[in-house]
């Protein structure tokens, strides 16, 4: 298991199920509040502060998706359901990474342009470009998540095929051992 999945397993045990069902990740932090580090007091312009709750929501959604996967991992679990939950968790994680990248971009822009008295048409155009980049970052992250999903699907298919080949070989070996040797005269 990856370290991330182990962390989610610990999370699944420490957060009450009724709180998880409402989307809470931290039992000390009620649903609907923003408390990740100093995020709510972080300096920033309107874009940065407006995007912070989206970032928190994306992180919570990813955490909830990983917790659902962790809870579903039991002996005899339906493999198709586990695959679906795993894909959902990775997709949510990709959305959280995209939201974090956007928030980081907005913070970097804020620190470069913190003095609101400095204005120019070129600066305004560059800031509008940053807003357009937001969509491209999200699209890139979604594309990357889809490629990773296809890679995991290919890996699962390869592993299944290898198991089937090993089983078929084992059966053929047993069948050959039971037959009389036809090469002796």
N, C-alpha and C positions, 0 to 999 in steps of 0.2 A: 504494500500500500504506500501511496505517496504520503509525504508529511502533511500535505494539505488535507487529505482524506482523514488522517489520524486526528488532526485538529478538529475537523468537523464531527468526528465521532465523539470527541470529548465535549464539544459544544452540544451535541444531541443529548448527552447525558446530563449536562449542567443546566440547561434551560428547560423549564417545565413545558410539557406538550401544549397546554392551553396558550401559553405565551408564544410558542413557536407557531401555532396555528394562526395567530394574529400578526405574525411577521416580526416578532421581537427576537433580537439576537442576544441581547444582554438583559438579564432579568432586572438589573438595577436601572435600566433605561427603558421607560415605557414606550410603547408603540407611538409613533408620530413625533417624537422628539429627535433632535439631531445632536448627538454627543459622540463624536469620534475625535479623540484628542482635543485639540484646540480649534477644531474646524469652525465652530459657531462664532468664535471670537477672532478668527483669522482676518488679517487685513485684506482688503481687496475692493475692487470696484463692483458696480452693479452686476456685471456678467459673472464675476467670481462668486459673489454671494448668492446669486440666483441659481447657479449650477450646483452649489454645495449640497442642497437637499436631494438633487437628482443623483449625485454621486453616492450619497449615503443610502438612498433607496436601492440603487443598483448593487451596492455591497451587501445590503441586507437580503436582497433577493437571491444573490449568489450563495450567501451563507445558508439561507433556507433551502435552496435546491440541493446543496451538498448534504445538509442534515437529512433531507428526505431520502437521498440515496443511501446514506449511512444507516438509516432506520430500516430500509428495505433489504439490506444485505443480511439475509438469514439463510440457514441451510434449506435447500429445496425451493428457493425463491425463483419466480418466473424470470428466465434470462432475458426475454424480450422487454419486460418491464424494467429490469435493471439497466439494460442498454438505453432505453428511453430516458430514464432518470439520469443516467450518466451524461448523455448528450445534452439534456436540459441543464445540468449543473455546469458543464463546460461552456454552454452558450451563455448562461447567466454570468459566469466568471468573465467571459470575453466582454460582455456589456459593462461589467464593473471596471475592467481594465480600460475600456474605451472612455468611460465616464471619468476615471482617474486621470487619464491622459489629457482630456479636455480641461478638467479643473486645473491641472498643472500648467497647461498652456495659458489659461486665463490668469493664473497667479504670476507666471513669468511676464506676461504682457503688463499686468498691473505694476509690477516692480520696475519695469522699464519706462512706464508712462505715468508714474504716480503723481506728478505735478500736473494738476488739471488746468493750470494757467497756460501751459504750453500747448498751442493748437496750430495745426496747419492742414491744408487740404491733403497733402501727401500722407501725413500721419493718420488722418481720418480714413483715407483709402486703405492704408495698411491694416488698420483696426477692423475694417469691414472684411478684409481678406482673412483675418483670423476667424471671424464668424463663419466664413465659408469653409475654412479648414475643418471646423468642427464636424461638419457633415462628412467630409472626406476621411477624417480619422475614424468616425463610426463605421463608415463603409469598409475601410481597410480592415478594421478589427473584425467585422462580421465576415468578410471574405476569408480572413485568416482562420477564424473559428470554423468555417465550413470546410476548409482544407484540412484542418486538424480532425474534424469529425469524420471526413472521408478516410483519413489515414487510420484512425482508430477502427473504423469499419473494416478496412482492408486487413489490419492486424488481427482483428477477431476472426475474419474469414480464413486467413492464413493459419492461425492457430487451430481452428476447427478442422480445416483440411489436413493439417499435419496429424491431428488426433485420429481422423478417419483413416488416413494412410497407415498409421501405426497399427490401428485395430485390424485393418484388412490384411496387413502383412503378418501380424501375429496369428490371425485365423488361417491364413494360407500356410504358414509354418506348421501349425498344429495339424492341418489337413495332410500336409506332405509327410509328417512324422507318422501318421496313422496308416498311410498306404504302404503296401509292400514295396520293397525296393525293386524296381524293374530293370535296373542296370546290371544286376548280378546274373550270371548264367550258370 
